[in-house]
């Protein structure tokens, strides 16, 4: 199967079409996980005591958080979430991230999956993506509600293009 990107680039996908659908769902979930990790890093940077970056700093202070694993980011972040439901949500995020990265394909016995396995795996990957997006909003809402950061979050409807403030 040839996949075309733009006018110049074509990539050959060597696999079944169900694999392509599964890998797209997994890729979407991984992108949401990385976006969530970056958001947590940005929030940690905002919450850190060293809020003013020196003009000579080339991003090293920011890299300190971006290079941490999700588990380490969550551990750092939970210091700001005493006895919070958000802390529980973050643990769920970490568990689902690890499951997606390390176990989902084994769980469904890829590559010897039947049609129902593909459907279930794709739905599960999409649920993990949705959890990451929900967690992003909930973390932002918590930080704003507790007056820990000033933040405005918008949602863009992909079909209509409508923009709505959600935090």
C-alpha positions in Angstrom: 0.0 0.0 0.0 1.4 3.4 -1.0 0.8 6.4 1.3 1.3 9.8 -0.3 2.3 12.8 1.8 2.1 16.1 -0.1 2.9 16.1 -3.8 6.4 14.7 -3.6 6.6 12.0 -1.0 5.3 8.4 -1.1 5.8 5.8 1.5 5.2 2.1 1.1 3.3 0.5 4.0 4.0 -3.2 4.1 1.2 -4.6 6.1 -2.5 -5.3 6.1 -5.0 -2.5 6.0 -6.2 -3.4 9.5 -2.6 -2.9 10.7 -2.6 0.5 9.1 -5.9 1.5 11.0 -4.4 0.1 14.2 -1.1 1.9 13.8 -2.9 5.2 13.0 -5.0 4.8 16.3 -1.8 4.0 18.2 0.0 6.9 16.6 -2.8 9.3 17.6 -2.7 8.1 21.1 1.1 8.4 21.3 0.8 12.0 19.9 -1.7 12.8 22.6 0.6 11.3 25.3 3.5 13.4 24.1 1.4 16.5 24.0 0.3 15.7 27.6 3.9 15.2 28.7 4.8 18.6 27.2 1.9 20.3 28.9 2.9 18.8 32.3 6.5 20.1 31.6 5.2 23.5 30.8 3.0 23.6 33.9 6.0 22.4 36.1 8.1 25.2 34.6 5.3 27.7 35.4 5.1 26.3 39.0 8.8 26.3 39.6 10.3 28.9 41.9 12.7 30.1 39.1 10.0 31.6 36.9 12.2 34.2 35.3 14.4 32.8 32.5 17.7 34.5 32.1 18.0 36.0 28.6 21.2 34.0 28.1 19.3 30.7 28.9 19.0 28.7 25.7 16.2 26.6 27.0 18.1 24.4 29.5 15.7 25.3 32.3 12.8 24.1 30.1 14.7 21.0 28.9 15.0 20.0 32.6 11.3 19.1 32.6 11.0 18.0 29.0 13.6 15.3 29.4 11.8 13.6 32.3 9.7 10.5 31.8 5.9 10.8 32.3 6.2 8.9 35.6 8.9 11.4 36.8 6.8 14.4 35.5 3.8 13.1 37.4 5.8 12.6 40.5 7.1 16.2 40.4 3.6 17.5 39.5 1.9 15.6 42.3 3.8 17.8 44.8 1.4 20.5 43.8 -1.7 18.3 44.1 -2.2 17.3 47.7 -5.1 15.0 48.2 -6.5 15.8 44.8 -8.6 13.7 42.4 -6.3 15.1 39.7 -3.5 13.0 41.3 -5.6 9.9 40.9 -6.3 10.9 37.2 -2.5 11.3 36.7 -1.8 7.8 38.0 -4.4 6.5 35.5 -2.8 8.4 32.7 0.6 6.9 33.6 -0.8 3.4 33.8 -2.6 3.7 30.4 0.5 5.3 28.8 2.6 2.4 29.9 0.0 -0.1 28.8 -0.2 1.5 25.3 3.6 1.7 24.9 4.5 -1.7 26.4 1.6 -4.1 26.3 -1.4 -3.4 24.1 -0.1 -5.3 21.1 0.8 -8.3 23.2 -2.6 -8.1 24.9 -4.4 -8.5 21.5 -1.7 -11.0 20.3 -0.7 -8.9 17.3 0.0 -9.8 14.5 -2.4 -12.8 14.7 -5.4 -10.7 15.6 -8.9 -11.4 14.2 -11.3 -8.6 13.1 -12.8 -8.2 16.6 -9.4 -7.9 18.2 -8.5 -5.1 15.7 -11.8 -3.2 16.5 -11.3 -3.6 20.3 -7.6 -2.6 20.1 -8.4 0.5 18.0 -11.2 1.5 20.3 -9.0 1.1 23.3 -6.2 3.2 21.8 -8.8 5.9 21.0 -10.0 5.8 24.6 -6.5 6.3 25.8 -6.1 9.3 23.5 -9.4 10.7 24.9 -8.1 10.2 28.4 -4.9 12.1 27.6 -7.0 15.0 26.2 -9.4 14.9 29.2 -6.4 14.9 31.7 -4.9 17.9 29.9 -8.1 19.9 30.5 -8.5 18.6 34.1 -5.0 19.5 35.0 -5.3 23.0 33.5 -8.7 23.5 35.2 -7.2 22.4 38.6 -4.3 24.8 38.3 -6.5 27.7 37.4 -9.1 26.9 40.1 -6.4 26.8 42.8 -4.9 30.0 41.4 -1.6 28.3 40.8 -1.3 29.6 37.3 -3.0 32.0 34.9 -4.2 30.1 31.9 -6.9 30.1 29.3 -7.6 26.9 27.4 -9.6 26.8 24.1 -11.2 23.9 22.3 -11.5 24.0 18.5 -14.2 21.8 16.9 -12.5 20.1 14.0 -15.7 19.9 12.0 -17.2 23.3 12.4 -14.0 25.3 13.3 -15.9 26.8 16.3 -13.7 27.9 19.1 -14.9 27.7 22.7 -13.1 28.6 26.0 -13.1 25.5 28.3 -10.8 26.8 31.1 
